[in-house]
Amino acid sequence: MTAFRKPQVALTSKAAPFAIRAERAADVAAREVLLDASFGENRHGRTCQRLRDGRAPASGLALSAVREGTLVGTVRLWHVSAGGRPALVLGPLAVDPACRELGIGAALMQQALAAARARGHAAVILLGDAPYYARFGFSAERTGALMLPGPFERDRLLAIEFQAGALDGAEGMIVPTGAALAKRRVVRPLQAHAA
């Protein structure tokens, strides 16, 4: 009997592995640079940003992709009310342009959705390209009566339900409901008062 040999594969630097983990405080600066590179510095004026401003991401649902010690991808999910129904909004999803052929975006999506489902969330909404997000189960089927607080393209408002009927009857404005970001407390030095 002839033994089959596994072919030798030379790994290139493009094939270097990446890891997905919970976002850390140390990721914030690199995350902001990555988001600026991916969406432009005017990204803060986008419609979905209004759902995130002043809010913390949903607990356990801010993920980072790291490759060779460098942040190369990010995704976050946020609590919202979708026309009176509790849901999450996903975004932004960003991957370093130099790493876009490695499957990092798909891996971030799969892990984020699995984590949201495991935490008992019923539905996730996003604003994005339907052909890309359809492979994860997103469609515009459940979002026709929902609105965003600003301009958006109707066919790009997509959703996935983890629990059947989670978005039944959802109509009206999508509004943020997540925890407010903690404001930094400014500590002022005590001043000596003249007696």
Disulfide bonds with the S-S distance in Angstrom:
none
